[in-house]
């Protein structure tokens, strides 16, 4: 994914590097991302995970650009996001003719301690 969508841009998300499963994304901390005092809003974390998942999927699809529709999205919040930069990376676990399974993980200072994980089942409308 070369250009991030407007929502990602409004969150300040940028591509930092190529990761193992997809692009490594960074969402720099900013006051506009706060929910309760001292913590990131859960919606911003979920938004970062969605962008990471779609970035990994589009990287896997190459030049093909089917319409992608979420069938099921689950976000597990593991711990509160603090007022530091947040990283995320998506990974395609299965891709078929009509369905793709993608996971995404978000962390802050320590990748082995994720703050949230998303699991997505996506419909690929190649029609």
LINLINDA-V896938 format. One record per pair of residues at least 6 apart in sequence whose C-alpha atoms are under 8 Angstrom apart, sorted by the first residue. I is the first residue (numbers start at 1). J is the second residue. D is the distance in whole Angstrom. If there is no record, write none. Layout:
I,J,D + I,J,D
//
This chain:
1,55,5 + 1,56,8 + 1,58,6 + 1,59,6 + 4,14,8 + 8,14,8 + 8,47,8 + 8,48,7 + 8,51,7 + 11,27,7 + 11,33,7 + 11,44,7 + 12,27,6 + 12,28,6 + 13,25,7 + 13,26,6 + 13,27,4 + 13,28,7 + 13,48,7 + 14,25,6 + 14,26,5 + 14,27,7 + 15,23,6 + 15,24,6 + 15,25,5 + 15,26,6 + 16,23,7 + 16,24,6 + 16,25,6 + 16,26,6 + 17,23,6 + 17,24,5 + 17,25,7 + 18,24,6 + 19,89,7 + 20,91,8 + 21,56,6 + 21,89,7 + 21,90,6 + 21,91,4 + 21,92,7 + 22,52,8 + 22,55,6 + 22,56,4 + 22,57,8 + 22,59,7 + 22,89,6 + 22,90,6 + 22,91,6 + 23,52,7 + 23,55,7 + 23,56,6 + 23,89,6 + 23,90,7 + 24,52,8 + 24,87,7 + 24,88,6 + 24,89,5 + 24,90,8 + 25,52,7 + 25,87,6 + 25,88,5 + 25,89,6 + 26,85,7 + 26,86,6 + 26,87,4 + 26,88,6 + 27,48,7 + 27,85,6 + 27,86,5 + 27,87,6 + 28,84,7 + 28,85,4 + 28,86,6 + 29,83,6 + 29,84,5 + 29,85,5 + 29,86,7 + 30,83,8 + 33,40,6 + 33,41,6 + 33,44,6 + 34,40,4 + 34,41,5 + 35,41,4 + 35,42,7 + 38,82,6 + 38,83,6 + 39,80,6 + 39,81,5 + 39,82,5 + 39,83,6 + 40,80,7 + 40,81,5 + 40,82,6 + 40,83,7 + 41,81,8 + 45,81,8 + 45,106,8 + 45,116,7 + 46,75,7 + 46,118,8 + 48,88,7 + 48,106,8 + 49,88,6 + 49,89,8 + 49,90,7 + 49,104,6 + 49,105,7 + 49,106,7 + 49,117,7 + 49,118,6 + 50,104,8 + 50,118,8 + 52,88,6 + 52,89,5 + 52,90,5 + 52,104,6 + 53,89,7 + 53,90,4 + 53,91,7 + 53,92,8 + 53,102,6 + 53,103,6 + 53,104,5 + 53,120,8 + 54,90,8 + 55,90,7 + 56,89,8 + 56,90,5 + 56,91,6 + 56,92,6 + 56,102,8 + 57,90,8 + 57,91,7 + 57,92,6 + 57,102,7 + 58,65,7 + 60,92,8 + 65,126,8 + 66,124,6 + 66,125,5 + 66,126,5 + 66,127,8 + 67,124,6 + 67,125,5 + 67,126,7 + 68,122,6 + 68,123,6 + 68,124,5 + 68,125,6 + 69,122,6 + 69,123,5 + 69,124,7 + 69,125,8 + 70,120,7 + 70,121,6 + 70,122,4 + 70,123,6 + 71,120,8 + 71,121,5 + 71,122,5 + 71,123,6 + 72,120,6 + 72,121,5 + 72,122,7 + 73,118,7 + 73,119,6 + 73,120,5 + 73,121,7 + 74,118,6 + 74,119,5 + 74,120,6 + 75,116,7 + 75,117,6 + 75,118,4 + 75,119,7 + 76,116,5 + 76,117,5 + 76,118,6 + 77,115,6 + 77,116,4 + 77,117,7 + 78,114,7 + 78,115,5 + 78,116,5 + 78,117,8 + 79,114,8 + 79,115,5 + 79,116,7 + 80,115,6 + 81,108,8 + 81,115,6 + 82,108,8 + 84,108,7 + 85,108,6 + 86,106,7 + 86,107,6 + 86,108,5 + 86,109,8 + 87,106,6 + 87,107,5 + 87,108,6 + 88,104,7 + 88,105,5 + 88,106,4 + 88,107,6 + 89,104,6 + 89,105,6 + 89,106,7 + 90,102,7 + 90,103,6 + 90,104,4 + 90,105,6 + 91,102,6 + 91,103,5 + 91,104,6 + 92,100,7 + 92,101,6 + 92,102,4 + 92,103,6 + 93,100,8 + 93,101,5 + 93,102,5 + 93,103,7 + 94,100,6 + 94,101,5 + 94,102,7 + 95,101,6 + 97,124,7 + 98,123,6 + 98,124,5 + 98,125,7 + 98,126,8 + 99,121,7 + 99,122,6 + 99,123,5 + 99,124,6 + 100,121,6 + 100,122,5 + 100,123,7 + 100,124,7 + 101,119,7 + 101,120,6 + 101,121,5 + 101,122,6 + 102,119,6 + 102,120,5 + 102,121,7 + 102,122,8 + 103,117,7 + 103,118,5 + 103,119,5 + 103,120,6 + 104,117,6 + 104,118,5 + 104,119,7 + 105,114,7 + 105,115,8 + 105,116,6 + 105,117,5 + 105,118,6 + 106,114,5 + 106,115,6 + 106,116,5 + 106,117,6 + 107,113,6 + 107,114,4 + 107,115,5 + 107,116,7 + 108,114,7 + 108,115,7
//
